[in-house]
Amino acid sequence: MAGAQLRDTRRRIRSIEATKKITRAMELIAASRIPKAQARVIGSKPYTQKLIEVIENVGAAGAGQHELLERREVSTVGLLIVTSDRGLAGAYATNIIRLAEMRINELAKEGKDVILFTVGKKALSYFRYRGYRIEQAFLGVTDTPGYGNARQCAQNVMIQYGDGHIDALEAFYTRYETAFTQTPVRIELLPITPPELEQGESSSQISYEFEPSPEEILDRLLPRYVEATIFNMLLEASASEHSARRRAMKAATENAEELIRHLTVQANRARQAEITTAITEIVGGAEALAESK
């Protein structure tokens, strides 16, 4: 019995050691991707800030009417939900899905229809399984999102808004704050609220001469603003995903090490019991031989 227990324990140790190698490798891969993801988040902000500055100046010139600024009675709301394509990132996807589902329930109580636009397989699988209406799904973009991915997503949602299929668009993503802090958030994306610079930032208030008219310039700028906003969301979500995966894999590696230590103690005890049993049997046999002489 002791021998069978020892073999089973050693088999479990080998299996956990193999798992530990995988989790350790995934932790290192995620850790190596975090600095690049952080740099992309930081690098994308000046473009958005300059867009905000120009839109403010164009708006001040009297161009205040645009399809994307139009507020109308809301009967159908679109939700853009950004999760991940892969798992093993702890509660990263679960937290944003829970926040979005709470909002869906609130809108249902208000008697409003909901159309979903999902980014990542996690959101697609979850909401499709539960029978929600998914208008468009974007897959394979969460690991290293590019501006082309953001443009494709923005064009789809703006077409839906312009055609009147949705009256408002809300976005759900995970905001990257630090390597240890990522916060699921909801923002209103459409209609566009006239942007304001964040606290601590100052607009240069440049005096522009507009050619062509401010209305035509705004017609080009506002779609770019939506694209840039979605791009920032994708970048922050990507950085958050890598950080969450690194923490999850680090915890899994530490748990594996602790379990291996525990099983090693069990294996040593089983081995000791096996040796003790063997010695007892040898001594017993020797005594029986001595008594028979």
C-alpha positions as CSV (number, residue, x, y, z in Angstrom):
1,M,0.0,0.0,0.0
2,A,2.8,2.4,0.9
3,G,4.5,1.7,-2.5
4,A,1.4,2.5,-4.4
5,Q,0.9,5.7,-2.5
6,L,4.6,6.7,-3.1
7,R,4.2,6.1,-6.9
8,D,1.0,8.1,-7.0
9,T,2.6,11.0,-5.1
10,R,5.7,11.0,-7.3
11,R,3.4,11.0,-10.4
12,R,1.5,14.0,-9.1
13,I,4.8,15.8,-8.4
14,R,6.0,15.3,-12.0
15,S,2.6,16.5,-13.3
16,I,2.7,19.6,-11.2
17,E,6.3,20.3,-12.1
18,A,5.3,20.2,-15.8
19,T,2.4,22.6,-15.1
20,K,4.8,24.9,-13.2
21,K,7.1,25.1,-16.2
22,I,4.2,26.2,-18.4
23,T,2.9,28.8,-15.9
24,R,6.4,30.2,-15.3
25,A,6.9,30.5,-19.1
26,M,3.6,32.3,-19.5
27,E,4.4,34.6,-16.6
28,L,7.8,35.6,-18.3
29,I,6.1,36.1,-21.7
30,A,3.4,38.4,-20.2
31,A,6.0,40.3,-18.2
32,S,8.1,40.9,-21.3
33,R,5.1,42.3,-23.1
34,I,4.0,44.7,-20.4
35,P,6.7,47.4,-21.0
36,K,5.9,47.6,-24.7
37,A,2.1,47.7,-24.0
38,Q,2.7,50.5,-21.5
39,A,4.8,52.4,-24.0
40,R,2.1,52.1,-26.6
41,V,-0.5,53.4,-24.1
42,I,1.6,56.4,-23.3
43,G,2.6,57.0,-26.9
44,S,-1.0,57.2,-28.1
45,K,-2.1,59.9,-25.7
46,P,-0.5,63.0,-27.5
47,Y,-2.4,62.2,-30.7
48,T,-5.7,62.1,-28.8
49,Q,-4.8,65.3,-26.8
50,K,-4.0,67.1,-30.0
51,L,-7.3,66.0,-31.5
52,I,-9.2,67.3,-28.5
53,E,-7.4,70.6,-28.8
54,V,-8.2,71.0,-32.5
55,I,-11.9,69.9,-32.0
56,E,-12.2,72.5,-29.2
57,N,-10.9,75.2,-31.5
58,V,-13.1,74.2,-34.4
59,G,-16.1,74.0,-32.1
60,A,-15.3,77.5,-30.9
61,A,-15.4,78.7,-34.5
62,G,-19.1,77.8,-34.7
63,A,-19.1,74.3,-36.1
64,G,-21.4,72.7,-33.5
65,Q,-23.7,70.6,-35.7
66,H,-22.7,67.1,-36.7
67,E,-24.3,63.6,-36.9
68,L,-22.0,62.2,-34.2
69,L,-22.8,65.1,-31.9
70,E,-26.6,64.7,-32.3
71,R,-28.5,63.6,-29.3
72,R,-31.8,61.9,-29.8
73,E,-34.3,59.9,-27.9
74,V,-32.7,56.6,-26.9
75,S,-34.6,53.4,-27.6
76,T,-31.7,51.1,-28.7
77,V,-28.3,51.2,-27.0
78,G,-25.2,49.6,-28.4
79,L,-22.6,48.3,-26.0
80,L,-18.9,47.9,-27.1
81,I,-17.4,45.3,-24.8
82,V,-13.6,44.8,-24.8
83,T,-12.3,41.6,-23.2
84,S,-9.6,39.1,-24.3
85,D,-9.1,36.4,-26.8
86,R,-7.3,34.1,-24.4
87,G,-7.8,33.1,-20.8
88,L,-5.5,32.4,-17.9
89,A,-5.6,36.0,-16.9
90,G,-7.4,35.7,-13.6
91,A,-10.7,37.7,-13.3
92,Y,-9.7,40.1,-16.1
93,A,-12.5,39.2,-18.5
94,T,-15.0,38.3,-15.8
95,N,-14.8,41.7,-14.2
96,I,-15.6,43.6,-17.4
97,I,-18.3,41.1,-18.5
98,R,-20.0,41.4,-15.1
99,L,-20.0,45.2,-15.4
100,A,-21.5,45.1,-18.9
101,E,-24.1,42.5,-17.9
102,M,-25.2,44.8,-15.0
103,R,-25.7,47.6,-17.5
104,I,-27.6,45.3,-19.8
105,N,-30.0,44.5,-17.0
106,E,-30.4,48.2,-16.1
107,L,-31.3,49.0,-19.7
108,A,-33.7,46.1,-19.9
109,K,-35.5,47.5,-16.9
110,E,-35.8,50.9,-18.6
111,G,-37.4,49.2,-21.6
112,K,-34.5,49.8,-24.0
113,D,-33.2,47.4,-26.6
114,V,-29.5,46.4,-26.5
115,I,-27.1,45.5,-29.3
116,L,-23.7,44.2,-28.5
117,F,-20.4,44.7,-30.2
118,T,-17.8,42.4,-28.7
119,V,-14.0,42.5,-28.8
120,G,-12.3,39.2,-27.8
121,K,-13.5,35.6,-27.7
122,K,-14.3,35.7,-24.0
123,A,-17.1,38.3,-24.5
124,L,-18.4,36.6,-27.7
125,S,-18.6,33.2,-26.0
126,Y,-20.2,34.4,-22.9
127,F,-23.0,36.6,-24.4
128,R,-23.6,34.3,-27.4
129,Y,-24.2,31.4,-25.1
130,R,-26.8,33.4,-23.1
131,G,-28.6,34.5,-26.2
132,Y,-27.8,38.2,-26.4
133,R,-28.0,39.9,-29.7
134,I,-24.4,40.3,-31.0
135,E,-24.2,42.6,-34.0
136,Q,-20.5,42.4,-34.7
137,A,-17.6,40.5,-33.1
138,F,-13.9,41.5,-33.4
139,L,-11.5,38.6,-32.8
140,G,-7.7,38.3,-32.7
141,V,-7.0,42.0,-31.9
142,T,-6.6,42.1,-28.1
143,D,-3.0,40.8,-27.8
144,T,-1.4,43.5,-29.9
145,P,-4.1,45.9,-31.3
146,G,-3.3,48.1,-34.2
147,Y,-4.8,51.3,-35.4
148,G,-6.4,49.5,-38.3
149,N,-8.3,47.3,-35.8
150,A,-9.6,50.4,-34.0
151,R,-10.6,52.0,-37.4
152,Q,-12.6,48.9,-38.4
153,C,-14.4,48.8,-35.1
154,A,-15.1,52.5,-35.1
155,Q,-16.4,52.5,-38.7
156,N,-18.8,49.7,-37.9
157,V,-20.3,51.4,-34.8
158,M,-20.5,54.8,-36.5
159,I,-22.4,53.2,-39.4
160,Q,-24.8,51.7,-37.0
161,Y,-25.2,55.0,-35.2
162,G,-25.6,57.0,-38.5
163,D,-28.2,54.6,-39.9
164,G,-30.2,54.9,-36.7
165,H,-29.9,51.2,-35.7
166,I,-28.5,52.5,-32.3
167,D,-29.3,55.8,-30.6
168,A,-26.3,55.7,-28.2
169,L,-23.1,53.7,-27.8
170,E,-21.4,52.8,-24.5
171,A,-18.0,51.2,-24.2
172,F,-16.7,48.8,-21.6
173,Y,-13.0,48.2,-21.2
174,T,-10.3,47.8,-18.5
175,R,-8.4,51.0,-17.8
176,Y,-4.7,50.5,-17.2
177,E,-3.5,52.5,-14.2
178,T,-0.5,50.7,-12.9
179,A,1.1,47.2,-13.3
180,F,-0.9,46.2,-10.2
181,T,-4.1,48.2,-10.7
182,Q,-6.5,47.8,-13.6
183,T,-10.1,49.1,-13.4
184,P,-13.1,48.0,-15.4
185,V,-14.9,51.2,-16.6
186,R,-17.8,52.3,-18.7
187,I,-17.8,55.4,-21.0
188,E,-20.3,57.0,-23.3
189,L,-18.8,56.9,-26.7
190,L,-21.7,58.1,-29.0
191,P,-23.1,60.7,-29.3
192,I,-19.8,62.4,-28.8
193,T,-19.7,64.7,-25.7
194,P,-17.5,67.7,-26.6
195,P,-14.1,66.6,-25.3
196,E,-12.3,68.3,-22.6
197,L,-8.7,68.1,-21.6
198,E,-7.9,66.1,-18.5
199,Q,-7.2,67.9,-15.3
200,G,-3.6,69.3,-15.3
201,E,-3.5,69.5,-19.1
202,S,-3.6,72.9,-20.8
203,S,-4.8,73.7,-24.3
204,S,-2.5,75.9,-26.3
205,Q,-5.6,77.8,-27.6
206,I,-4.0,78.3,-31.0
207,S,-5.8,80.6,-33.4
208,Y,-6.6,78.7,-36.6
209,E,-7.6,79.8,-40.0
210,F,-10.0,77.2,-41.4
211,E,-9.8,76.0,-45.0
212,P,-12.2,74.4,-45.9
213,S,-15.0,75.4,-43.6
214,P,-15.0,74.5,-39.8
215,E,-18.0,72.2,-40.5
216,E,-16.1,70.2,-43.1
217,I,-13.0,69.9,-40.8
218,L,-15.2,68.8,-38.0
219,D,-16.8,66.2,-40.3
220,R,-13.3,64.7,-40.7
221,L,-12.1,65.2,-37.2
222,L,-14.9,63.6,-35.2
223,P,-14.6,60.1,-36.8
224,R,-10.9,60.3,-36.2
225,Y,-11.6,61.1,-32.6
226,V,-13.8,58.1,-32.2
227,E,-11.1,55.9,-33.8
228,A,-8.5,57.3,-31.5
229,T,-10.7,56.8,-28.4
230,I,-11.3,53.2,-29.4
231,F,-7.6,52.7,-30.1
232,N,-6.7,54.0,-26.7
233,M,-9.3,51.6,-25.2
234,L,-7.8,48.6,-27.0
235,L,-4.2,49.6,-25.9
236,E,-5.2,50.0,-22.3
237,A,-7.1,46.7,-22.4
238,S,-4.1,45.0,-23.9
239,A,-1.8,46.3,-21.2
240,S,-4.3,45.4,-18.5
241,E,-4.6,41.9,-19.9
242,H,-0.9,41.3,-19.9
243,S,-0.6,42.6,-16.4
244,A,-3.5,40.4,-15.2
245,R,-2.0,37.4,-16.9
246,R,1.4,37.9,-15.3
247,R,-0.1,38.2,-11.9
248,A,-2.3,35.1,-12.4
249,M,0.6,33.0,-13.8
250,K,2.9,34.2,-10.9
251,A,0.2,33.1,-8.4
252,A,-0.2,29.8,-10.2
253,T,3.6,29.2,-10.2
254,E,3.8,29.9,-6.5
255,N,0.9,27.6,-5.8
256,A,2.6,24.9,-7.8
257,E,5.8,25.3,-5.8
258,E,3.9,25.1,-2.5
259,L,2.0,22.0,-3.6
260,I,5.3,20.4,-4.7
261,R,6.8,21.0,-1.3
262,H,3.7,19.5,0.4
263,L,3.7,16.5,-1.9
264,T,7.5,16.0,-1.4
265,V,7.0,15.8,2.3
266,Q,4.3,13.2,1.7
267,A,6.5,11.3,-0.6
268,N,9.4,11.3,1.9
269,R,7.0,10.0,4.6
270,A,5.7,7.3,2.3
271,R,9.3,6.3,1.4
272,Q,10.2,6.3,5.1
273,A,7.2,4.1,5.9
274,E,8.1,1.8,3.1
275,I,11.7,1.4,4.4
276,T,10.5,0.9,7.9
277,T,8.1,-1.8,6.7
278,A,10.9,-3.5,4.8
279,I,13.3,-3.4,7.8
280,T,10.5,-4.7,10.0
281,E,9.9,-7.6,7.7
282,I,13.7,-8.4,7.5
283,V,14.1,-8.3,11.2
284,G,11.0,-10.4,11.7
285,G,12.2,-12.9,9.1
286,A,15.7,-13.1,10.8
287,E,14.1,-13.7,14.2
288,A,11.9,-16.4,12.8
289,L,15.0,-18.1,11.3
290,A,16.8,-17.8,14.6
291,E,14.0,-19.4,16.5
292,S,13.7,-22.3,14.1
293,K,17.3,-23.4,14.7
